[in-house]
Amino acid sequence: MNHARVLHTILGVVALYLLTLVIWLAWIARLAPPGTAPMQIFMLVGLFGSFLGVGMLLAQRPSRADRRLLRSGYEGWATIEGVHPLRRTAHHTELTELDLELVVPGSPPYHGTVVYDMQPVDQPKLAVGETISIRVDPENRDRIIICL
């Protein structure tokens, strides 16, 4: 999870909500028919929750560069030669350095390392000797993404 994107999303939604609340209090509440204020407040709170939920869904998407790499990167595979746990994270995963032998059709094999945020369910797939699918940036062979 990209915590910076989530934080920016929350701050953006809260700022827009406060702006909407100020506009509602300054102009719309005075012009509304009597007795409709509770329904308007209910709708404002509901819209806040909806926009926050949609914003959180969008914030968890891969970055634009990662989506472009997944879409247009060269397909290849990698054999895992080493798995080195670095540290546990706050969200019950483990940052792990993977030593890989990377193969992209049409070019010679090469070695590289990737730091991957490994979930417990992924540990059997990312064991030493396993082969995984990757995408390689056509312009920078050092930029890869693991496709599980």
C-alpha positions, 0 to 999 in steps of 0.5 A: 500500500502506498501510504503517501498516496492514501494520505494525499487522497484523504487530505484532498477529500477532507479539503474539498469536503470542508470547502463544500461545507463552507459553501453550503453553510454560506449560501445553500442552507439559507436558500433551502426550503424549511425543514430540509436541513437534516436531509441535506446534512445526511447527504453531505455526510454520505457524499463525504463517505462515498468520495473517501471510499472511491478515493481510497480505491483509486489510491491503492491502484498501481502508479501510472509508471507501473501500469504502463510497464505492466501494459507495454513492458517486455515479458520475461521470467526470472529464476529466484536464486536467493531470498533475503528477508530485510524487515517486517512491516507494520501491515504484516508483510515482510520486505524481502530482497530477491536475487534473480536471474532475469531472462528476456527473450531476444537478449542474454540472461542477466542478474538483478535484485528486487526488494519486494513486499512479500505477503505470507501467501506469496512465500511458497511462490517466491522460494529459491528455485521458483520461476516467476513472470516479470515485465521489463522496461524496454528502455531500462532493463534494470526496471522490472515488475514482478507479475504474480 
